[in-house]
């Protein structure tokens, strides 16, 4: 990069600020409104759950996780009981732990080796119980168990015949609906009859999606999401007596993504659609004035993250593209907001880049949306560039503060994040356009994005790298094998190298989703040659540009062997590859020490091949990375 441009850039933002732990995050109110719990690091920089009495400064630590840090926690409806979830070194076999905020006693509620817990239900009326899905009897399926929070007893509640992938409980904490996978790659919506049999309420075919969301308080209505009879996911109410469906909320172009329920009355209050940014549709007029007030507090998007059972106090998060997340307590009676904290105060006052929504036309005419982040202080012309590809692939990128995009823009790169076909949120036609297009049209969309960047004059065509995690890692490998001249380098984080071995080694509890994978990716039993033709591993000899790979040894989704096999093939062929393995990580890097280590290596790698700036790799105590 020319030195004049480099000097015009803002100062280097330390990686520690961008990829280290938040200072404070995820506030949640206790049901009685008395306590505020939140996540923050302890003196060893491990994330724990903390507690303070509302209105006091009596902050105290509740958990004592030794290594990975706690990220998922919630209050039960017993005012003194919190639940958190934790796995072991990234294996995704989450256990459910309870913490009594008075006695500080921590209990493992699901102390079963190699078993994964999933929360099914909690109800204000039954504060001492919760419903949990466990694959205890069979690793391939989650049955429902009822846990007594007073004595820790675990009772079998509902049997999974083998195809159910999600459960829905009613206001009486009884499992009454379920979503099941079907052999055609679609889904059945199941309802439990009074004589405890399952009946099929509706079927969604392999090109459709749908699921149960919640029951009304009286149990007579089931709320569902579905894209049958429409292109987008709509929120619908099903009358359980007549099976009549009524549309509650819909948008012609965008899927319903968020639904807010009143926790006691179960009334649907608001629904969100994610367009370029989030847009709320208020359904319950009793909160319309609240949403109007919340929109005035500060710029950006707001999310309701917690509320007390009396519904007097809400905790609200504000998300923007160039500042930390700000949390406020909102008093519904006085309609006033009080600032609580931001998750990363060190980001305040830094020259952060803005994220701009963009769109372009793919070669077959499909409109593709994405987000462009460019460096502060220099013209967006002829820049070294990173195409940052999201995982999934059945998710999407959204607007807001993105630590990777900020990091790369600060180092002098333009960053483009693309919602290529197959991404969700834009309706079923857009998702289905990605079926059987891994390394096909899904990759064409990424190459069309590169061409768009060059045509706009934003990017130097000789200095574009591709980077991503999971499917984004696969896209990186596809980029270097299928289009070997386009990218100057690639960074693959936990990406599969062979679709054959990826499907062969899925976690046992993904077995019910295999029909969907066969439909959307390719059928392992009948189409091995097709899957091989879309697998970078078999085209290693085409690679011309350097590759950096990061992998977690305990990844249950993309096994270590996915990275090992392509690294071995490249090394045997004398091709340029760097490989970093983290023995205590899974599908991505949860420990800040490991994130800091990998991104330091990635930064130097990108600087070498694209010419951006980098902060030298310093000693990072506690990282587990093995450079191979």
C-alpha positions in Angstrom: 0.0 0.0 0.0 1.4 3.5 -0.9 2.8 5.1 2.2 0.6 8.3 1.6 -2.5 6.1 1.9 -1.1 4.3 4.9 -0.5 7.6 6.8 -4.0 8.8 6.0 -5.5 5.8 7.8 -6.5 6.1 11.4 -4.2 4.5 14.0 -4.1 0.7 14.2 -6.8 -0.6 16.5 -5.3 -3.3 18.7 -6.6 -6.8 18.0 -7.2 -7.1 21.8 -10.0 -4.4 21.5 -11.7 -6.1 18.5 -11.3 -9.8 19.4 -10.8 -9.8 23.2 -13.6 -10.4 25.6 -16.4 -7.8 26.0 -16.2 -5.8 29.2 -19.9 -6.4 30.0 -22.6 -7.9 27.9 -26.0 -9.7 27.8 -27.9 -8.1 30.7 -31.0 -9.9 31.9 -33.5 -8.9 34.6 -34.7 -11.4 37.1 -38.5 -12.1 36.8 -39.2 -10.0 39.9 -37.1 -7.1 38.6 -34.9 -7.2 41.7 -31.6 -8.4 40.1 -29.6 -7.7 37.0 -27.4 -10.5 35.7 -24.8 -10.0 33.0 -21.7 -11.6 31.5 -18.2 -10.1 32.2 -14.7 -11.5 32.5 -13.2 -12.5 35.9 -9.7 -11.6 37.0 -8.3 -14.4 34.8 -10.2 -13.0 31.8 -12.7 -15.9 31.6 -16.3 -14.8 31.0 -18.6 -15.5 33.9 -22.1 -14.6 35.0 -22.3 -11.7 37.4 -25.1 -10.3 39.5 -26.1 -6.9 40.9 -29.1 -5.7 42.8 -31.0 -3.2 40.7 -30.1 0.3 41.8 -27.0 -0.9 43.8 -23.3 -1.4 42.9 -23.0 -4.7 44.7 -21.6 -6.6 41.7 -20.7 -10.2 42.5 -19.6 -13.2 40.5 -21.8 -16.2 40.3 -20.0 -18.8 38.2 -16.5 -20.2 38.1 -15.9 -21.5 34.6 -12.3 -22.5 34.3 -11.5 -22.0 30.7 -14.1 -21.4 27.9 -16.2 -18.8 29.6 -19.9 -18.7 29.9 -21.9 -17.2 26.9 -25.4 -18.6 27.3 -27.5 -18.0 30.4 -31.1 -17.2 31.4 -33.2 -16.7 34.4 -35.7 -19.3 35.5 -39.0 -18.1 36.9 -37.8 -19.0 40.3 -36.4 -15.5 41.3 -33.2 -17.0 42.8 -32.3 -19.4 40.1 -30.2 -18.9 37.0 -29.3 -21.4 34.3 -26.3 -21.4 32.1 -25.0 -23.7 29.3 -21.5 -25.0 28.7 -19.8 -27.5 26.6 -16.3 -29.0 26.8 -13.6 -27.6 24.6 -16.0 -26.9 21.8 -17.6 -30.3 21.4 -21.2 -28.8 21.5 -22.3 -31.4 24.1 -23.8 -28.6 26.2 -24.7 -29.3 29.8 -27.3 -27.2 31.7 -26.1 -25.8 35.0 -28.2 -24.1 37.7 -26.9 -21.3 40.0 -28.7 -20.2 43.1 -28.0 -16.5 43.5 -28.3 -16.6 47.2 -26.3 -19.7 48.1 -24.0 -19.5 45.0 -24.4 -23.3 44.7 -23.8 -24.5 41.1 -25.4 -27.8 40.0 -25.0 -29.7 36.7 -28.6 -30.5 35.9 -27.7 -32.8 33.0 -24.6 -34.6 34.2 -24.5 -37.1 31.3 -21.2 -37.8 29.4 -21.4 -37.1 25.7 -25.0 -35.9 25.8 -26.2 -32.6 24.5 -28.9 -30.5 26.3 -31.3 -28.2 24.5 -33.8 -26.0 26.3 -37.5 -26.7 25.4 -39.6 -24.7 27.8 -39.8 -22.5 30.9 -43.1 -21.1 32.2 -43.9 -18.4 34.9 -46.7 -20.7 36.3 -44.2 -23.5 36.9 -41.2 -21.8 38.4 -39.6 -25.0 39.7 -39.6 -27.0 36.4 -38.1 -26.9 33.0 -38.3 -29.0 29.9 -35.1 -30.0 28.2 -34.3 -32.1 25.1 -31.5 -34.7 25.7 -30.1 -37.3 23.3 -29.6 -39.6 26.3 -31.2 -42.8 25.0 -30.0 -42.4 21.4 -27.3 -40.0 20.2 -29.4 -39.3 17.0 -32.6 -38.0 18.7 -33.6 -35.6 21.5 -36.3 -36.9 23.8 -37.9 -34.4 26.3 -37.2 -34.6 30.0 -38.7 -32.6 32.8 -36.2 -31.3 35.4 -37.2 -30.4 38.9 -35.1 -27.3 39.9 -35.7 -27.9 43.6 -34.1 -31.4 43.8 -32.5 -31.8 40.4 -34.6 -34.8 39.5 -34.7 -35.6 35.8 -37.9 -37.4 34.5 -38.6 -38.7 31.1 -41.4 -36.7 29.5 -41.9 -37.2 25.8 -40.5 -39.8 23.4 -39.0 -38.7 20.1 -40.0 -41.3 17.4 -36.7 -40.3 15.7 -37.6 -37.6 13.2 -38.6 -34.7 15.5 -36.1 -31.8 15.3 -37.8 -29.3 17.6 -40.4 -29.3 20.4 -43.0 -26.7 21.4 -44.6 -26.6 24.9 -47.8 -24.7 25.8 -48.5 -22.4 28.7 -49.1 -25.4 31.0 -45.5 -26.6 30.2 -46.8 -29.6 28.3 -45.2 -30.6 25.0 -48.0 -30.2 22.4 -46.4 -29.5 19.1 -43.3 -30.5 17.2 -41.6 -30.1 13.9 -40.4 -33.3 12.3 -38.1 -33.9 9.3 -39.6 -36.0 6.5 -37.9 -38.4 4.0 -38.5 -35.9 1.1 -36.3 -33.3 2.8 -39.3 -31.3 4.0 -41.0 -31.0 7.4 -44.2 -32.0 9.2 -45.9 -29.9 11.8 -47.2 -32.3 14.4 -49.8 -31.7 17.1 -50.4 -33.9 20.1 -54.0 -35.1 20.3 -55.9 -35.4 23.7 -55.2 -39.1 23.6 -51.4 -38.4 23.3 -51.1 -39.4 19.7 -49.3 -37.2 17.1 -51.4 -35.9 14.2 -50.0 -34.0 11.2 -51.3 -30.5 11.0 -49.5 -29.6 7.8 -46.6 -30.7 5.6 -43.9 -28.5 4.1 -42.2 -29.9 1.0 -38.5 -29.9 0.4 -38.6 -26.5 -1.2 -40.5 -25.0 1.7 -39.8 -24.3 5.4 -41.9 -24.0 8.5 -42.0 -24.6 12.2 -44.1 -24.2 15.4 -43.4 -21.0 17.3 -45.7 -20.9 20.4 -49.1 -21.5 21.8 -51.6 -18.9 22.9 -52.2 -18.7 26.6 -55.5 -20.6 26.4 -53.8 -23.3 24.2 -56.4 -23.0 21.5 -54.2 -21.3 18.9 -50.8 -22.4 17.6 -48.5 -19.7 16.2 -46.3 -21.0 13.3 -43.9 -19.7 10.8 -44.2 -21.0 7.2 -43.6 -20.1 3.6 -46.3 -22.3 2.1 -48.7 -20.4 -0.2 -46.1 -17.5 -0.3 -42.5 -16.8 -1.2 -41.5 -15.6 2.3 -41.8 -16.9 5.8 -45.0 -15.5 7.4 -46.2 -15.5 10.9 -49.6 -17.4 11.1 -52.1 -18.3 13.8 -53.6 -21.8 13.5 -57.0 -22.3 15.1 -56.6 -25.8 16.6 -60.3 -26.6 16.4 -60.9 -25.7 12.8 -57.2 -25.8 11.6 -57.9 -22.5 9.9 -54.8 -20.3 9.4 -54.7 -16.5 9.7 -51.8 -14.4 8.7 -50.5 -12.2 11.5 -47.5 -10.6 9.7 -45.8 -10.9 6.3 -43.6 -9.1 3.9 -43.6 -9.9 0.2 -39.8 -9.9 -0.1 -38.4 -10.6 3.3 -38.9 -13.4 5.8 -40.2 -12.9 9.4 -37.1 -13.2 11.6 -38.0 -12.1 15.1 -41.2 -12.4 17.2 -41.7 -10.7 20.5 -44.3 -12.3 22.9 -45.5 -11.0 26.2 -44.1 -13.6 28.5 -47.2 -14.0 30.7 -50.2 -13.3 28.4 -48.3 -14.9 25.3 -49.8 -12.1 23.2 -47.7 -11.4 20.0 -46.5 -7.9 20.4 -44.1 -7.2 17.5 -42.5 -8.9 14.6 -39.2 -8.0 12.8 -38.2 -8.3 9.1 -34.5 -8.0 8.3 -34.2 -5.9 5.1 -31.0 -3.9 4.6 -31.5 -3.2 8.3 -34.0 -4.5 10.9 -37.6 -3.2 10.7 -40.2 -3.7 13.4 -43.9 -4.2 12.8 -45.9 -3.6 16.0 -48.8 -6.0 16.3 -50.0 -5.2 19.9 -50.9 -1.5 20.1 -50.3 -1.4 23.8 -46.6 -1.3 23.1 -46.7 1.1 20.1 -45.9 4.2 22.2 -43.0 2.3 23.8 -41.5 1.4 20.5 -41.8 5.0 19.3 -39.9 6.2 22.4 -37.2 3.5 22.1 -36.5 4.6 18.5 -35.7 8.1 19.7 -33.1 7.0 22.4 -30.2 6.6 20.0 -29.5 5.8 16.3 -29.2 2.2 15.1 -31.3 -0.8 15.6 -32.9 -1.7 18.9 -33.7 -5.1 20.4 -35.8 -5.9 23.5 -33.4 -8.3 25.4 -35.1 -8.8 28.8 -38.2 -7.7 30.8 -39.6 -8.3 34.3 -42.8 -10.2 34.8 -44.7 -7.1 35.8 -43.6 -5.7 32.4 -42.6 -2.4 34.0 -38.9 -2.5 33.0 -37.4 -3.5 29.7 -33.7 -4.0 28.9 -33.0 -2.7 25.4 -29.9 -3.1 23.2 -28.9 -0.6 20.6 -26.8 -1.9 17.7 -25.0 0.2 15.1 -22.1 -0.2 12.6 -19.5 2.0 14.1 -19.8 1.8 17.9 -20.2 -0.8 20.6 -23.6 -2.2 21.7 -25.3 0.1 24.2 -27.7 -1.3 26.8 -30.5 0.7 28.4 -33.1 0.1 31.1 -36.5 1.5 29.9 -39.2 2.4 32.3 -42.6 1.8 30.7 -44.5 4.0 33.1 -42.4 7.1 32.7 -41.3 6.2 29.1 -37.7 7.0 30.1 -34.5 5.2 29.3 -31.5 5.0 31.6 -28.1 4.1 30.1 -26.6 0.9 31.7 -23.3 0.2 29.9 -21.8 -0.6 26.5 -20.2 -4.0 25.8 -16.9 -2.5 24.6 -16.2 1.0 26.0 -12.7 0.9 24.4 -14.3 1.1 21.0 -15.8 4.5 21.8 -13.9 7.4 20.3 -12.1 5.2 17.8 -12.4 5.9 14.1 -14.5 3.0 13.1 -15.7 2.4 9.5 -19.4 2.5 8.4 -21.1 -0.5 6.8 -23.0 0.3 3.7 -25.8 -1.9 2.2 -25.1 -2.7 -1.5 -26.7 -4.8 -4.2 -25.7 -6.0 -7.6 -27.1 -8.2 -10.4 -25.7 -11.7 -10.7 -25.0 -13.1 -14.1 -28.4 -14.9 -14.3 -30.2 -11.7 -13.3 -30.8 -12.5 -9.6 -30.3 -9.5 -7.3 -27.8 -10.1 -4.6 -27.5 -8.0 -1.5 -24.5 -7.4 0.7 -22.6 -5.0 2.9 -19.5 -3.0 2.0 -17.0 -1.6 4.7 -14.2 0.6 3.5 -11.3 2.1 5.3 -11.7 5.5 7.1 -9.6 8.4 5.8 -8.7 7.2 2.3 -10.7 7.1 -1.0 -12.5 3.9 -1.8 -10.5 3.4 -4.9 -8.3 0.5 -6.1 -8.0 -0.9 -2.6 -6.7 -4.3 -1.5 -9.9 -6.2 -0.7 -11.2 -9.1 1.4 -14.3 -11.0 0.3 -15.6 -12.1 3.7 -18.0 -15.0 3.2 -20.6 -16.0 5.8 -21.0 -19.5 7.1 -24.2 -21.6 7.1 -24.9 -21.3 4.2 -28.5 -21.0 5.4 -28.0 -17.8 7.4 -27.3 -14.3 6.3 -25.0 -11.3 7.1 -26.6 -8.3 8.7 -25.8 -4.7 9.3 -24.0 -3.6 12.5 -20.7 -3.7 14.2 -18.7 -6.6 12.8 -15.3 -7.0 14.5 -13.7 -8.8 11.5 -14.9 -6.1 9.0 -13.7 -3.3 11.3 -10.3 -5.1 11.8 -9.8 -5.5 8.1 -10.9 -2.0 7.2 -8.6 -0.6 9.8 -5.7 -2.5 8.2 -6.5 -0.8 4.9 -8.8 -3.3 3.1 -12.2 -2.9 1.6 -14.4 -5.6 2.9 -17.4 -7.0 1.1 -19.9 -9.4 2.8 -22.3 -11.0 0.4 -25.7 -12.7 0.9 -25.2 -15.1 -2.0 -28.1 -17.3 -3.1 -28.9 -19.9 -0.5 -28.7 -17.2 2.2 -31.9 -16.9 4.3 -34.2 -13.9 4.9 -35.0 -13.1 1.3 -37.7 -15.7 0.7 -37.7 -19.3 -0.4 -37.0 -18.7 -4.1 -33.7 -17.2 -3.1 -32.8 -20.0 -0.7 -33.9 -22.6 -3.3 -31.7 -20.9 -6.0 -28.8 -22.3 -3.9 -30.0 -25.9 -4.0 -27.3 -28.2 -5.5 -25.2 -25.1 -6.2 -22.3 -25.5 -3.7 -19.3 -24.5 -5.8 -21.8 -23.8 -8.6 -24.0 -20.7 -8.8 -23.4 -19.9 -5.1 -19.7 -19.4 -6.1 -20.7 -17.5 -9.3 -22.4 -15.0 -7.0 -19.1 -14.4 -5.2 -17.2 -14.0 -8.4 -19.9 -11.6 -9.6 -19.3 -9.7 -6.4 -15.6 -9.5 -7.2 -16.4 -8.2 -10.7 -18.7 -5.6 -9.2 -16.0 -4.4 -6.9 -13.6 -4.0 -9.8 -16.1 -2.3 -12.1 -17.0 0.2 -9.3 -13.3 1.0 -9.1 -13.2 0.0 -5.4 -10.8 -2.9 -5.6 -7.4 -3.6 -7.1 -8.1 -6.8 -9.1 -4.6 -8.2 -8.3 -5.2 -7.8 -4.5 -8.4 -9.5 -3.6 -8.4 -12.3 -1.0 -11.3 -14.6 0.1 -11.9 -15.5 3.7 -14.6 -17.1 5.8 -15.6 -19.7 8.4 -17.6 -22.9 8.0 -19.4 -22.6 4.6 -17.3 -19.4 4.2 -14.2 -21.6 4.7 -15.5 -24.0 2.0 -16.1 -21.0 -0.3 -12.5 -20.0 0.3 -11.2 -23.5 -0.8 -13.6 -23.4 -3.8 -12.2 -19.9 -4.7 -8.6 -21.2 -4.8 -9.4 -24.4 -6.7 -12.3 -23.6 -9.0 -11.3 -20.0 -9.8 -7.5 -20.1 -9.1 -6.6 -16.9 -10.8 -9.2 -14.6 -9.1 -7.9 -14.4 -5.6 -4.5 -13.4 -4.3 -4.8 -15.5 -1.1 -7.4 -17.4 1.0 -8.1 -17.7 4.7 -10.3 -20.8 5.6 -11.6 -21.2 9.2 -13.2 -24.6 9.9 -14.2 -25.1 6.3 -15.0 -28.5 4.8 -12.7 -29.7 1.9 -14.9 -32.6 0.7 -18.7 -32.7 0.6 -18.4 -36.5 0.7 -16.5 -36.7 4.0 -18.5 -33.7 5.4 -21.8 -35.6 5.0 -20.2 -38.9 6.1 -19.1 -37.4 9.4 -22.1 -35.2 10.5 -22.9 -35.4 14.2 -25.3 -38.2 15.0 -28.1 -35.8 16.0 -28.0 -34.3 12.4 -29.3 -37.7 11.1 -32.9 -36.4 10.9 -31.6 -33.5 8.7 -29.8 -35.8 6.2 -32.8 -35.8 3.7 -32.6 -32.0 3.7 -28.8 -32.1 3.1 -29.3 -34.6 0.3 -31.9 -32.3 -1.3 -30.0 -29.1 -0.9 -26.4 -30.2 -1.3 -26.4 -33.6 -3.0 -27.2 -37.3 -2.3 -24.3 -39.2 -0.8 -25.8 -42.6 -1.6 -26.6 -41.9 -5.3 -24.5 -38.9 -6.3 -21.0 -39.4 -5.0 -19.4 -38.3 -8.3 -21.5 -35.1 -8.2 -20.4 -34.3 -4.7 -16.8 -35.1 -5.6 -17.1 -32.6 -8.5 -18.0 -29.9 -6.0 -15.3 -30.7 -3.4 -12.1 -28.7 -3.4 -10.0 -31.6 -2.0 -10.1 -33.3 -5.5 -8.8 -30.1 -7.3 -5.8 -29.3 -5.1 -3.5 -29.4 -8.1 -5.3 -26.3 -9.5 -4.3 -24.1 -6.5 -1.9 -21.3 -7.4 -2.3 -18.9 -4.4 -1.3 -19.2 -0.7 -3.8 -20.6 1.8 -4.1 -20.2 5.6 -6.3 -22.7 7.5 -7.5 -22.5 11.1 -9.3 -25.5 12.7 -10.7 -26.6 16.1 -9.8 -30.2 17.0 -13.1 -30.9 18.6 -15.4 -29.5 15.9 -18.4 -31.8 15.7 -19.7 -30.2 12.4 -16.6 -29.9 10.3 -14.2 -32.5 11.7 -10.5 -31.8 12.0 -10.0 -34.4 9.2 -11.5 -31.9 6.7 -8.6 -29.5 7.2 -6.0 -32.3 7.7 -6.8 -33.9 4.3 -6.4 -30.8 2.2 -3.3 -29.6 4.1 -1.7 -33.0 3.5 -2.6 -33.0 -0.2 -1.2 -29.4 -0.6 2.0 -30.2 1.3 2.6 -33.3 -0.8 2.1 -31.2 -3.9 4.5 -28.5 -2.6 1.8 -25.9 -2.5 1.8 -22.9 -0.1 -0.3 -23.6 2.9 -0.1 -22.6 6.6 -2.2 -24.6 9.1 -3.1 -23.7 12.7 -4.9 -26.3 14.9 -6.5 -25.4 18.3 -6.8 -28.6 20.5 -9.4 -26.9 22.8 -11.7 -25.4 20.2 -14.7 -26.6 18.1 -16.5 -24.9 15.3 -14.8 -21.5 15.6 -12.7 -20.0 18.3 -14.5 -19.2 21.6 -11.4 -18.5 23.7 -10.1 -14.9 23.2 -6.5 -16.1 23.5 -7.1 -18.4 20.4 -9.0 -15.7 18.5 -6.2 -13.2 19.1 -3.6 -15.8 18.1 -5.3 -16.8 14.8 -6.2 -13.3 13.7 -2.6 -12.2 14.4 -1.4 -14.9 12.0 -4.1 -14.1 9.5 -3.2 -10.3 9.6 0.4 -11.0 8.8 -0.5 -13.5 6.1 -2.9 -11.0 4.4 -0.3 -8.2 4.7 2.3 -10.4 3.0 0.1 -11.1 0.0 -2.1 -8.0 -0.2 0.0 -5.3 1.3 -2.2 -4.0 4.1 -1.0 -3.0 7.6 -0.5 -5.3 10.5 0.0 -5.3 14.2 3.0 -7.7 14.8 2.2 -11.0 16.6 3.1 -10.6 20.2 3.3 -13.3 22.9 -0.3 -14.4 23.7 -0.3 -16.3 27.0 -2.8 -19.2 27.1 -3.4 -19.8 23.4 -3.4 -23.4 22.3 -2.6 -22.9 18.7 -0.3 -25.4 17.0 1.3 -24.1 13.8 1.7 -27.1 11.5 
